[in-house]
Amino acid sequence: LEFRRVLFRSNCQACHQANGKGAGPIKPLDGAAVVLDADASKQIKVLLNGQNNAMPSWKQLSDTEIAAVISFTKNNWSNKTGQLVQPADVHAAR
């Protein structure tokens, strides 16, 4: 869990905030449909490809790092999905 939290803090928190609520045009992760969706590939695609010119691509992160940070968002704040994304899931989406 700590590895996931550190990755979130260092790569995502500046925009999405420590509480996952986002700010201004930055979408919240807490309660977000894409985060809560049982199909993790939707969120994986956002991290790999970016979204709407606001969310940058994070392809430079490893499969393990992307899987960890998505698992963090799926199970933090009010998000209690119990879903754990695996590096193989990210690898398959690349």
The first five atom37 places (N, CA, C, CB, O) and aatype in JSON, in Angstrom:
{
  "aatype": [10, 6, 13, 1, 1, 19, 10, 13, 1, 15, 2, 4, 5, 0, 4, 8, 5, 0, 2, 7, 11, 7, 0, 7, 14, 9, 11, 14, 10, 3, 7, 0, 0, 19, 19, 10, 3, 0, 3, 0, 15, 11, 5, 9, 11, 19, 10, 10, 2, 7, 5, 2, 2, 0, 12, 14, 15, 17, 11, 5, 10, 15, 3, 16, 6, 9, 0, 0, 19, 9, 15, 13, 16, 11, 2, 2, 17, 15, 2, 11, 16, 7, 5, 10, 19, 5, 14, 0, 3, 19, 8, 0, 0, 1],
  "atom_mask": [
    [1, 1, 1, 1, 1],
    [1, 1, 1, 1, 1],
    [1, 1, 1, 1, 1],
    [1, 1, 1, 1, 1],
    [1, 1, 1, 1, 1],
    [1, 1, 1, 1, 1],
    [1, 1, 1, 1, 1],
    [1, 1, 1, 1, 1],
    [1, 1, 1, 1, 1],
    [1, 1, 1, 1, 1],
    [1, 1, 1, 1, 1],
    [1, 1, 1, 1, 1],
    [1, 1, 1, 1, 1],
    [1, 1, 1, 1, 1],
    [1, 1, 1, 1, 1],
    [1, 1, 1, 1, 1],
    [1, 1, 1, 1, 1],
    [1, 1, 1, 1, 1],
    [1, 1, 1, 1, 1],
    [1, 1, 1, 0, 1],
    [1, 1, 1, 1, 1],
    [1, 1, 1, 0, 1],
    [1, 1, 1, 1, 1],
    [1, 1, 1, 0, 1],
    [1, 1, 1, 1, 1],
    [1, 1, 1, 1, 1],
    [1, 1, 1, 1, 1],
    [1, 1, 1, 1, 1],
    [1, 1, 1, 1, 1],
    [1, 1, 1, 1, 1],
    [1, 1, 1, 0, 1],
    [1, 1, 1, 1, 1],
    [1, 1, 1, 1, 1],
    [1, 1, 1, 1, 1],
    [1, 1, 1, 1, 1],
    [1, 1, 1, 1, 1],
    [1, 1, 1, 1, 1],
    [1, 1, 1, 1, 1],
    [1, 1, 1, 1, 1],
    [1, 1, 1, 1, 1],
    [1, 1, 1, 1, 1],
    [1, 1, 1, 1, 1],
    [1, 1, 1, 1, 1],
    [1, 1, 1, 1, 1],
    [1, 1, 1, 1, 1],
    [1, 1, 1, 1, 1],
    [1, 1, 1, 1, 1],
    [1, 1, 1, 1, 1],
    [1, 1, 1, 1, 1],
    [1, 1, 1, 0, 1],
    [1, 1, 1, 1, 1],
    [1, 1, 1, 1, 1],
    [1, 1, 1, 1, 1],
    [1, 1, 1, 1, 1],
    [1, 1, 1, 1, 1],
    [1, 1, 1, 1, 1],
    [1, 1, 1, 1, 1],
    [1, 1, 1, 1, 1],
    [1, 1, 1, 1, 1],
    [1, 1, 1, 1, 1],
    [1, 1, 1, 1, 1],
    [1, 1, 1, 1, 1],
    [1, 1, 1, 1, 1],
    [1, 1, 1, 1, 1],
    [1, 1, 1, 1, 1],
    [1, 1, 1, 1, 1],
    [1, 1, 1, 1, 1],
    [1, 1, 1, 1, 1],
    [1, 1, 1, 1, 1],
    [1, 1, 1, 1, 1],
    [1, 1, 1, 1, 1],
    [1, 1, 1, 1, 1],
    [1, 1, 1, 1, 1],
    [1, 1, 1, 1, 1],
    [1, 1, 1, 1, 1],
    [1, 1, 1, 1, 1],
    [1, 1, 1, 1, 1],
    [1, 1, 1, 1, 1],
    [1, 1, 1, 1, 1],
    [1, 1, 1, 1, 1],
    [1, 1, 1, 1, 1],
    [1, 1, 1, 0, 1],
    [1, 1, 1, 1, 1],
    [1, 1, 1, 1, 1],
    [1, 1, 1, 1, 1],
    [1, 1, 1, 1, 1],
    [1, 1, 1, 1, 1],
    [1, 1, 1, 1, 1],
    [1, 1, 1, 1, 1],
    [1, 1, 1, 1, 1],
    [1, 1, 1, 1, 1],
    [1, 1, 1, 1, 1],
    [1, 1, 1, 1, 1],
    [1, 1, 1, 1, 1]
  ],
  "atom_positions": [
    [[0.83, -1.2, 0.0], [0.0, 0.0, 0.0], [0.86, 1.25, 0.0], [-0.94, 0.01, 1.21], [0.54, 2.22, -0.69]],
    [[1.94, 1.25, 0.75], [2.78, 2.45, 0.82], [3.38, 2.79, -0.54], [3.89, 2.26, 1.85], [3.48, 3.96, -0.9]],
    [[3.8, 1.76, -1.29], [4.34, 1.97, -2.64], [3.3, 2.67, -3.51], [4.75, 0.61, -3.29], [3.62, 3.61, -4.24]],
    [[2.05, 2.23, -3.42], [0.97, 2.83, -4.2], [0.75, 4.28, -3.8], [-0.33, 2.03, -4.03], [0.59, 5.15, -4.65]],
    [[0.75, 4.53, -2.5], [0.52, 5.89, -1.99], [1.64, 6.83, -2.45], [0.43, 5.88, -0.44], [1.37, 7.96, -2.86]],
    [[2.88, 6.37, -2.38], [4.02, 7.18, -2.8], [3.91, 7.51, -4.29], [5.35, 6.46, -2.51], [4.16, 8.64, -4.7]],
    [[3.54, 6.54, -5.09], [3.37, 6.78, -6.53], [2.28, 7.82, -6.79], [3.03, 5.47, -7.26], [2.45, 8.7, -7.62]],
    [[1.17, 7.71, -6.07], [0.09, 8.68, -6.23], [0.59, 10.07, -5.85], [-1.13, 8.29, -5.38], [0.38, 11.03, -6.59]],
    [[1.24, 10.16, -4.71], [1.73, 11.47, -4.24], [2.69, 12.1, -5.24], [2.42, 11.33, -2.88], [2.61, 13.3, -5.5]],
    [[3.58, 11.31, -5.79], [4.62, 11.87, -6.65], [4.16, 12.12, -8.09], [5.8, 10.96, -6.66], [4.78, 12.92, -8.79]],
    [[3.1, 11.47, -8.54], [2.69, 11.6, -9.93], [1.29, 12.19, -10.14], [2.75, 10.27, -10.58], [1.02, 12.77, -11.2]],
    [[0.4, 12.06, -9.18], [-1.0, 12.39, -9.4], [-1.54, 13.48, -8.48], [-1.83, 11.16, -9.24], [-2.41, 14.26, -8.86]],
    [[-1.02, 13.52, -7.28], [-1.59, 14.37, -6.24], [-1.56, 15.86, -6.58], [-0.85, 14.14, -4.96], [-2.46, 16.59, -6.17]],
    [[-0.56, 16.32, -7.31], [-0.47, 17.74, -7.62], [-1.72, 18.25, -8.32], [0.76, 18.01, -8.49], [-2.14, 19.38, -8.11]],
    [[-2.31, 17.42, -9.15], [-3.53, 17.83, -9.86], [-4.81, 17.3, -9.2], [-3.47, 17.34, -11.3], [-5.78, 18.04, -9.04]],
    [[-4.8, 16.04, -8.82], [-6.02, 15.41, -8.31], [-6.22, 15.62, -6.81], [-6.0, 13.93, -8.61], [-7.27, 15.24, -6.27]],
    [[-5.24, 16.21, -6.12], [-5.29, 16.54, -4.71], [-5.16, 15.3, -3.82], [-6.59, 17.27, -4.39], [-5.48, 14.19, -4.24]],
    [[-4.69, 15.49, -2.61], [-4.5, 14.4, -1.66], [-5.81, 13.71, -1.31], [-3.83, 14.91, -0.39], [-5.83, 12.53, -0.99]],
    [[-6.9, 14.46, -1.38], [-8.22, 13.9, -1.04], [-8.94, 13.31, -2.25], [-9.09, 14.98, -0.41], [-10.07, 12.84, -2.13]],
    [[-8.3, 13.32, -3.42], [-8.89, 12.74, -4.62], [-10.03, 13.54, -5.21], [0.0, 0.0, 0.0], [-10.71, 13.06, -6.11]],
    [[-10.24, 14.77, -4.72], [-11.39, 15.56, -5.16], [-11.12, 16.41, -6.4], [-11.83, 16.46, -4.04], [-12.05, 17.01, -6.94]],
    [[-9.86, 16.46, -6.86], [-9.56, 17.3, -8.0], [-9.74, 18.77, -7.65], [0.0, 0.0, 0.0], [-9.99, 19.11, -6.49]],
    [[-9.61, 19.64, -8.64], [-9.79, 21.07, -8.42], [-9.99, 21.75, -9.77], [-8.57, 21.68, -7.67], [-9.28, 21.44, -10.73]],
    [[-10.94, 22.65, -9.83], [-11.2, 23.35, -11.08], [-11.48, 22.37, -12.21], [0.0, 0.0, 0.0], [-12.37, 21.53, -12.09]],
    [[-10.72, 22.47, -13.32], [-10.97, 21.57, -14.45], [-10.44, 20.15, -14.23], [-10.35, 22.15, -15.7], [-10.69, 19.26, -15.04]],
    [[-9.7, 19.93, -13.15], [-9.12, 18.61, -12.87], [-10.21, 17.72, -12.27], [-7.89, 18.7, -11.91], [-10.79, 18.04, -11.23]],
    [[-10.47, 16.62, -12.94], [-11.52, 15.72, -12.5], [-11.18, 15.04, -11.18], [-11.79, 14.69, -13.55], [-10.03, 14.7, -10.92]],
    [[-12.2, 14.83, -10.34], [-11.97, 14.08, -9.11], [-11.77, 12.6, -9.42], [-13.14, 14.26, -8.12], [-12.3, 12.08, -10.41]],
    [[-11.02, 11.93, -8.57], [-10.87, 10.48, -8.66], [-11.77, 9.79, -7.64], [-9.39, 10.06, -8.43], [-12.2, 8.66, -7.84]],
    [[-12.06, 10.49, -6.56], [-12.94, 9.96, -5.52], [-14.36, 9.92, -6.06], [-12.86, 10.82, -4.21], [-14.96, 10.96, -6.34]],
    [[-14.89, 8.72, -6.21], [-16.24, 8.56, -6.71], [-16.38, 8.62, -8.22], [0.0, 0.0, 0.0], [-17.49, 8.59, -8.74]],
    [[-15.27, 8.71, -8.94], [-15.31, 8.82, -10.4], [-15.76, 7.51, -11.04], [-13.94, 9.23, -10.95], [-15.32, 6.43, -10.63]],
    [[-16.62, 7.61, -12.03], [-17.15, 6.42, -12.71], [-16.03, 5.55, -13.29], [-18.11, 6.84, -13.83], [-16.09, 4.32, -13.17]],
    [[-15.02, 6.17, -13.9], [-13.94, 5.38, -14.51], [-13.13, 4.63, -13.46], [-13.03, 6.29, -15.33], [-12.61, 3.55, -13.74]],
    [[-13.02, 5.19, -12.27], [-12.28, 4.54, -11.19], [-13.11, 3.41, -10.59], [-11.9, 5.57, -10.1], [-12.58, 2.36, -10.26]],
    [[-14.4, 3.63, -10.46], [-15.28, 2.63, -9.86], [-15.66, 1.51, -10.81], [-16.54, 3.3, -9.35], [-16.12, 0.45, -10.38]],
    [[-15.48, 1.72, -12.1], [-15.86, 0.74, -13.12], [-15.12, -0.58, -12.9], [-15.58, 1.28, -14.53], [-13.92, -0.59, -12.63]],
    [[-15.83, -1.68, -13.03], [-15.22, -3.0, -12.88], [-14.24, -3.3, -14.01], [-16.3, -4.09, -12.84], [-13.36, -4.15, -13.86]],
    [[-14.37, -2.6, -15.13], [-13.47, -2.77, -16.26], [-12.29, -1.82, -16.1], [-14.21, -2.51, -17.61], [-12.35, -0.66, -16.5]],
    [[-11.23, -2.32, -15.51], [-10.05, -1.49, -15.22], [-9.36, -1.01, -16.49], [-9.06, -2.27, -14.38], [-8.6, -0.04, -16.44]],
    [[-9.62, -1.65, -17.62], [-8.95, -1.24, -18.86], [-9.3, 0.2, -19.24], [-9.32, -2.19, -20.0], [-8.52, 0.86, -19.91]],
    [[-10.46, 0.68, -18.82], [-10.85, 2.06, -19.13], [-9.9, 3.04, -18.44], [-12.31, 2.33, -18.69], [-9.45, 4.01, -19.05]],
    [[-9.61, 2.8, -17.18], [-8.7, 3.68, -16.44], [-7.27, 3.49, -16.93], [-8.79, 3.4, -14.93], [-6.51, 4.46, -16.99]],
    [[-6.9, 2.28, -17.26], [-5.55, 2.03, -17.8], [-5.35, 2.85, -19.06], [-5.33, 0.51, -18.09], [-4.29, 3.45, -19.25]],
    [[-6.34, 2.88, -19.94], [-6.23, 3.64, -21.19], [-6.05, 5.12, -20.93], [-7.46, 3.41, -22.07], [-5.3, 5.79, -21.65]],
    [[-6.72, 5.66, -19.91], [-6.57, 7.08, -19.57], [-5.12, 7.35, -19.16], [-7.55, 7.48, -18.43], [-4.53, 8.35, -19.59]],
    [[-4.55, 6.5, -18.33], [-3.17, 6.72, -17.89], [-2.17, 6.55, -19.03], [-2.82, 5.76, -16.76], [-1.18, 7.28, -19.1]],
    [[-2.42, 5.62, -19.92], [-1.5, 5.39, -21.02], [-1.61, 6.45, -22.11], [-1.74, 4.03, -21.62], [-0.6, 6.82, -22.72]],
    [[-2.82, 6.95, -22.36], [-3.05, 7.83, -23.5], [-3.37, 9.27, -23.15], [-4.15, 7.29, -24.31], [-3.38, 10.13, -24.03]],
    [[-3.62, 9.54, -21.88], [-4.06, 10.87, -21.5], [-5.53, 11.05, -21.87], [0.0, 0.0, 0.0], [-6.17, 10.14, -22.4]],
    [[-6.06, 12.24, -21.57], [-7.48, 12.47, -21.86], [-7.76, 13.97, -21.97], [-8.37, 11.84, -20.76], [-7.33, 14.75, -21.13]],
    [[-8.47, 14.35, -23.02], [-9.0, 15.71, -23.2], [-7.96, 16.82, -23.06], [-10.08, 15.94, -22.2], [-8.3, 17.91, -22.6]],
    [[-6.74, 16.58, -23.44], [-5.67, 17.58, -23.36], [-5.43, 18.12, -21.95], [-5.98, 18.72, -24.27], [-4.64, 19.05, -21.77]],
    [[-6.09, 17.56, -20.95], [-5.87, 18.0, -19.57], [-5.06, 16.96, -18.81], [-7.22, 18.25, -18.87], [-4.17, 17.3, -18.03]],
    [[-5.38, 15.71, -19.04], [-4.67, 14.6, -18.39], [-3.57, 14.14, -19.33], [-5.65, 13.42, -18.04], [-3.85, 13.67, -20.43]],
    [[-2.31, 14.27, -18.9], [-1.21, 13.81, -19.77], [-1.1, 12.3, -19.79], [0.11, 14.42, -19.31], [-1.61, 11.6, -18.91]],
    [[-0.43, 11.81, -20.8], [-0.09, 10.39, -20.86], [0.97, 10.1, -19.82], [0.41, 9.99, -22.28], [1.87, 10.92, -19.59]],
    [[0.88, 8.95, -19.18], [1.89, 8.52, -18.2], [2.58, 7.24, -18.67], [1.23, 8.31, -16.81], [2.95, 6.39, -17.85]],
    [[2.74, 7.1, -20.0], [3.38, 5.91, -20.56], [4.78, 5.68, -20.05], [3.41, 6.02, -22.05], [5.28, 4.56, -20.11]],
    [[5.42, 6.74, -19.55], [6.8, 6.6, -19.06], [6.86, 5.78, -17.77], [7.43, 7.96, -18.83], [7.92, 5.27, -17.42]],
    [[5.74, 5.65, -17.07], [5.71, 4.8, -15.88], [5.71, 3.34, -16.3], [4.46, 5.12, -14.99], [5.22, 3.0, -17.37]],
    [[6.25, 2.5, -15.46], [6.29, 1.07, -15.76], [4.9, 0.45, -15.6], [7.3, 0.34, -14.86], [4.01, 1.06, -15.01]],
    [[4.73, -0.74, -16.13], [3.46, -1.46, -15.97], [3.14, -1.63, -14.49], [3.52, -2.84, -16.68], [1.99, -1.5, -14.07]],
    [[4.16, -1.94, -13.7], [3.97, -2.12, -12.26], [3.53, -0.83, -11.59], [5.25, -2.63, -11.61], [2.64, -0.84, -10.74]],
    [[4.14, 0.28, -11.97], [3.78, 1.57, -11.37], [2.36, 1.98, -11.73], [4.76, 2.64, -11.82], [1.61, 2.45, -10.87]],
    [[1.98, 1.81, -13.0], [0.61, 2.17, -13.41], [-0.4, 1.28, -12.72], [0.46, 2.06, -14.95], [-1.43, 1.77, -12.26]],
    [[-0.13, 0.0, -12.64], [-1.04, -0.92, -11.95], [-1.19, -0.53, -10.49], [-0.53, -2.37, -12.06], [-2.29, -0.56, -9.94]],
    [[-0.08, -0.15, -9.86], [-0.11, 0.2, -8.44], [-0.91, 1.48, -8.2], [1.3, 0.38, -7.92], [-1.72, 1.53, -7.27]],
    [[-0.71, 2.5, -9.01], [-1.4, 3.76, -8.77], [-2.89, 3.62, -9.08], [-0.78, 4.88, -9.63], [-3.71, 4.25, -8.41]],
    [[-3.26, 2.82, -10.07], [-4.68, 2.59, -10.34], [-5.3, 1.79, -9.2], [-4.87, 1.85, -11.7], [-6.41, 2.1, -8.76]],
    [[-4.6, 0.79, -8.71], [-5.11, 0.02, -7.56], [-5.32, 0.94, -6.36], [-4.13, -1.12, -7.2], [-6.29, 0.78, -5.62]],
    [[-4.4, 1.89, -6.17], [-4.54, 2.86, -5.08], [-5.82, 3.66, -5.24], [-3.32, 3.81, -5.03], [-6.59, 3.79, -4.29]],
    [[-6.06, 4.2, -6.44], [-7.25, 5.04, -6.62], [-8.54, 4.23, -6.51], [-7.2, 5.73, -7.98], [-9.56, 4.77, -6.08]],
    [[-8.5, 2.97, -6.87], [-9.7, 2.12, -6.8], [-10.05, 1.73, -5.36], [-9.5, 0.87, -7.63], [-11.14, 1.21, -5.12]],
    [[-9.14, 1.97, -4.42], [-9.36, 1.5, -3.05], [-9.07, 2.56, -2.0], [-8.51, 0.3, -2.78], [-8.82, 2.23, -0.84]],
    [[-9.08, 3.82, -2.39], [-8.8, 4.89, -1.44], [-9.99, 5.86, -1.4], [-7.5, 5.64, -1.82], [-10.86, 5.83, -2.27]],
    [[-10.01, 6.72, -0.4], [-11.09, 7.67, -0.17], [-12.41, 6.9, -0.02], [-11.18, 8.72, -1.35], [-12.48, 5.96, 0.77]],
    [[-13.44, 7.28, -0.75], [-14.7, 6.53, -0.67], [-14.72, 5.36, -1.66], [-15.89, 7.45, -0.95], [-15.67, 4.57, -1.66]],
    [[-13.7, 5.25, -2.48], [-13.61, 4.16, -3.46], [-13.15, 2.88, -2.75], [-12.63, 4.53, -4.64], [-12.01, 2.79, -2.31]],
    [[-14.02, 1.94, -2.63], [-13.69, 0.68, -1.95], [-14.06, -0.48, -2.86], [-14.44, 0.56, -0.57], [-14.88, -1.33, -2.5]],
    [[-13.46, -0.51, -4.05], [-13.84, -1.51, -5.05], [-13.28, -2.89, -4.75], [-13.37, -1.08, -6.41], [-13.85, -3.9, -5.18]],
    [[-12.17, -2.96, -4.0], [-11.51, -4.24, -3.78], [-10.75, -4.72, -5.01], [0.0, 0.0, 0.0], [-10.2, -5.82, -5.0]],
    [[-10.71, -3.92, -6.06], [-10.03, -4.31, -7.3], [-8.54, -4.03, -7.21], [-10.64, -3.58, -8.5], [-8.12, -2.97, -6.76]],
    [[-7.75, -4.99, -7.65], [-6.31, -4.81, -7.76], [-5.92, -5.03, -9.21], [-5.54, -5.78, -6.82], [-6.15, -6.1, -9.77]],
    [[-5.34, -4.03, -9.81], [-4.91, -4.1, -11.2], [-3.51, -4.72, -11.22], [-4.92, -2.69, -11.88], [-2.66, -4.38, -10.4]],
    [[-3.3, -5.61, -12.15], [-2.02, -6.3, -12.27], [-1.16, -5.68, -13.39], [-2.24, -7.81, -12.52], [-1.69, -5.18, -14.37]],
    [[0.15, -5.73, -13.23], [1.03, -5.23, -14.3], [0.72, -5.87, -15.66], [2.5, -5.48, -13.92], [0.85, -5.22, -16.7]],
    [[0.32, -7.12, -15.66], [-0.01, -7.79, -16.93], [-1.2, -7.14, -17.62], [-0.31, -9.27, -16.68], [-1.29, -7.13, -18.85]],
    [[-2.13, -6.58, -16.82], [-3.28, -5.87, -17.39], [-2.81, -4.62, -18.14], [-4.3, -5.48, -16.28], [-3.29, -4.32, -19.23]],
    [[-1.87, -3.92, -17.55], [-1.33, -2.7, -18.17], [-0.52, -3.09, -19.41], [-0.44, -1.9, -17.16], [-0.66, -2.47, -20.47]],
    [[0.3, -4.1, -19.29], [1.1, -4.56, -20.4], [0.23, -4.91, -21.6], [1.95, -5.77, -19.99], [0.56, -4.56, -22.74]],
    [[-0.87, -5.59, -21.36], [-1.79, -5.99, -22.43], [-2.42, -4.79, -23.12], [-2.88, -6.9, -21.87], [-2.76, -4.86, -24.3]],
    [[-2.57, -3.68, -22.4], [-3.21, -2.49, -22.96], [-2.23, -1.59, -23.72], [-3.88, -1.7, -21.86], [-2.65, -0.71, -24.46]],
    [[-0.94, -1.8, -23.53], [0.05, -0.91, -24.18], [0.02, -1.03, -25.66], [1.44, -1.2, -23.69], [0.79, -0.35, -26.34]]
  ]
}
